[in-house]
Amino acid sequence: MSEEKKLNDEALKDVSGGLKQEEWERYSLFNARNCAICTAGRRCLYQTTFEAFDKMGGVDCPDFVGDRRAYKF
């Protein structure tokens, strides 16, 4: 028999970026419109996309470098 393994609360927070289930759709759209297509690279103020989403409240990044019009969301 296989024993089901569960992540503890701290590990789950690290894996999910601390997001609740209802925030995932907003995060996914934010990431697709910002971090995933941004070419700023090392100049970004944030260490992770989760941190950027949290600090900016999910609105488009003002420091985005690239062309959002090239992607249809």
Summary of the structure (lengths in Angstrom):
residues: 73
radius of gyration: 15.1
end to end distance: 44.4
largest distance: 52.0
contacts: 146
relative contact order: 0.18
helix: 48%
strand: 0%
